[in-house]
Amino acid sequence: MIHVPKLPSVNTHKASILYLLLKGHRIKNKEMWGHIDTGYSASRISELRSDLWLIDDISLREVTKEKKTVVVKQYFIKSIHLSEILRDQNVLDFIAKYEAVHMRKAG
């Protein structure tokens, strides 16, 4: 069984990133600008990794609007780890609490 690291408070940028990763999303730093309204998503991912979350990444080459080729990181939790993590009741409670808090904000 996998050890479940510390879960962040649901009203934080770390929680927003972790929620997406736990839902199976693959995220890029630039995409997080629109979701959490900050350019510091890499710092939050680094903090989650320091908390021992098993977050993997791959480097992708992309072409910008200015026709420049850049390398960006895409972050994810491997499905083998995700399936084990999602068996933990604390993680399921975190997801439910996150959704409840953010549904109220949206509504």
C-alpha positions, 0 to 999 in steps of 0.5 A, a space after each residue: 500500500 502506498 503512503 499518502 502524504 500530507 494533504 493541503 488545506 482546500 483553499 490553497 493553490 497547492 490544493 487546486 493543483 493536487 485536486 487536478 492531479 488526483 482527478 487524473 489531469 496532466 497539467 502544464 505550468 502555463 495552463 495553471 495561470 487560468 486555473 489558479 491565477 498565478 504564475 507560481 504553479 511550479 513552486 506549488 508542485 515543488 512543495 507537493 513533491 517535498 510533501 512526498 506526493 509522487 508527481 512525475 513530469 515529462 518535457 514537451 516541445 511546443 511552438 509558441 505564437 511567436 513561432 519559437 520552440 520551447 520546452 515545457 513541463 507536463 506534470 501528472 501522477 502515474 495511474 499505478 500510483 493514482 489507483 492506490 492513492 484513491 483507495 485512501 479515505 483521507 484522499 477521497 474526503 479531501 476531494 469531496 471537501 475540495 469540490 464542496 468548497 469550490 462548488 459553493 464559490 462557483 454557485 
